[in-house]
Amino acid sequence: MPSPETNGSNRTLERAASILDAVGRSAVSASELSRQTGLSVSTAHRLALQLADYGFLRRTDTGTFRLGDRFVRSALENAGMPVLRELRDRTGETAQLWVRRGDERVCLLSADSQHELRAILPPGSRLPLPQGSSGKVLAGDEDALSQLATVGWIESVGVRTPGLGSISAPVQTDEEIIAAVCLAMPLARVVASPGKDHGEKVIQAAQRIAQSLQQRIQ
């Protein structure tokens, strides 16, 4: 016969699972969690905050809850790597996926160029925002957002590292930028500019990752 402690643990897990099911793809308030799960608002809010502490959920600036890094990161990795490899093969340059962590950006995935002369930063590398094209995308300042609205990408030419250039486009779901696809290259192989040479291909890669990610976390 299950002990009272086991029954209590199972009840907590059931409540946590119901909270996660209620969040799904959309940002959800504590009152909406309460309505969907049948829990009181205070209980739903407390459990959601606890799940956020462990990365299963994250709380937005408006106080609503979304799926957290434990889900999104895994989905990003699964959705991103095939697209990055294809982008690398189409352009011959290093394709990366960057995410924001506080005031830094972190390289989540990288498909390195096969050229002897290449631009690489291994997964796990951290750089301060808003350095580089992907740093500007993830920082989301007014100038960057204006440029993204105009051409869909941001480029960097020899700014962070002399002799290297990059172009980045946002991976965006539900009007939120969650990652940046970056194509990095030696300027010696650039014809016009990183953006003019490869802009559409990088935008397409970012859009494909976003679409695949949405399907995976439905």
N, C-alpha and C positions, 0 to 999 in steps of 0.2 A: 504493500500500500504506500503511495507517495507520501512523503513527509510534508508537514505544513510549509517547511522552508522551500521544498521543491515546487509545491503548488504556487507559492508566492513568486518564485523565480519565473515559472511558466507564465503567470499572469502578467508579469512585467514585460517578458519577451513578446507576448501577444499584443500588449498595448504598444510597444515600440514598433512592432511589425505593422500594426494598423496605422501608426503615424507615418511611417515610410510609404505605405501604400497610398495614403491620402495626399502626400506631397507630389508624387509622380513627376511630371515635367514642369509644372507651373509653380510660381511663388505662391505660398499659402499662408494666411494669417492664423494666429492661434484660435480665433473664433471659428474660422472655417475648418481647422483641424478638429475642433470640438464637435462641430456639426456633423462631420463625416465619420468620426470614430465613436460618437456617443459618450466621450469622456467630458468631464467638466473642463471649462476653459483653463482653469488654473492647472489641472493635471496635464492637459494637452500641452500647455506652454512649458511646464516644468520638464516633461519628457522630451520635448523638442529641443530645449536648451541642453539637456544632457546628451542627446544624440549629436548636437552641434559640437559639444566638447570633444567628442571622439571622432569627428570628421564625417559622420554619416549624414548630417545636415549642415547647412551654414545659414546664418542669419544675415539678411540683407540690411542695407542702410535704413530701409523703411520699416524694419521689424518683422518682415515676413520670412518664411523659411523655404529654402531650396535644397535639392540633393547636394551633399557635400563632396569634398575631395575624394573620399574613398570610392565613391561611385563614378564621379566625373573623370578622375585621373585614369582609372582603369579603362573606362570607355574611350577616353581620348587616346590612350596608348594603342588600343585595339583598332580604333578607327583611323588613327593617324599614320602608323608606320607604312602600310601599303601605299598610301597616297604620297608620302614623302619619298619613298623609293622610286615611284613612277615619276615624280617631279625631278628627282636627281637624274634619272635616266634620260628624261626629255631635254634637260638643260646641260647636263654634264657638271653641275655645280652642287655644293653641299646644301641639302634641304633640312631644316630644323623646325621643331615645334617648341615654342616658349610659352610659359605660363607665369602669371604674376604671383609673388609671395611677399606681401607687405610692400616695402619700398624697393624690392629687388625683382628681377626676372630670373627664372630658372629654366635651363634647357631640359625639356622632358624627353625629347627624342631627337636623333640625328641620323640622317642617311648621308654618309660622307662621299664627297666627290672621289672619283677614281683617278683624277689627274695627280701627277706628282706635285705640282704647285696647286695648293688648295687652301681653302679657309675652313678650319674646323674648331669646334669647341665641344668637348664630350658631354653627354648627358650628365646632369647634376651641376654643371657650371652655373655660377651665379654672377650677375652683373647688376649694378645699381640702375634704377630708373632715373631719367628716361634715355640712357645711353643706347645708341644704335637704333636701327629702324624698328625692330620689334619692341624695343624699350619705349619708343614713342607711341607705338600702337597700344601697348598695354597700359601706359601711363594715362592715356586718354585725355590729354590736355586739349584746350580749345583749338589750337592751331592744328594739332594732329587730327582731331575729329573733322575739322573743316577740309583738310586735304583728303582724308578718306572719303568724305562725302563727294568730293570732286572727281577723283581718279580711282579710288578704291585701294590704293597702296601708298606706302611711305618708303622712301629710299634713303640710304646713307652712303656717302661717297668719301672714303678716306677720313672720316671724322674720328671714329673710335680707334681705328688702327690704320695708319698710313699704308696705302697700297691695296687696301681691301674695301669692297663695297658690299651692300646688301639691299634687299627689298623685302618688305613684309606686308602681309595682309591679315585682317582679323578673322578669326574663327568666331562667328557670332550666332547666338541662339537667343530667341525671345528678346531681341533688342539689347543683348548684353554681350560684350566681348569677353570670352573666356580663355582665349589663347591667341597666339600669332604664329602664322607660318612664315618662316624666314628663309630666303635663298641667299647664301653668302658666297662671294667669289673674289678672286684677284682682279684688280682693275685692268690688268694686262689683257684679260679676255673680254672686257666690256667694249661694245661697239659704240652705242650712243650713250646710254646710262643704264644702271641696273634695272630701273623701272621701265624704261622704254624698251629694253631688250626682252624682259621676262615678266612684265607686270600682269598680263592677262593669264599667264600660266600659273602664277602664284595665287591670284584671286580665285581661279578655278579650283586649285588644290584646297584652299581654305574653305570654300563653299562645299566641296565634297566631304571634307571632314565634318563640317557642321551638320550636314544632312545625315551622314552616317551616325553621328553622335546622337542626334535626336531620335533616330530609330532605335538605337541601343538602349536608351534610358527611358523609353516609353513605358 
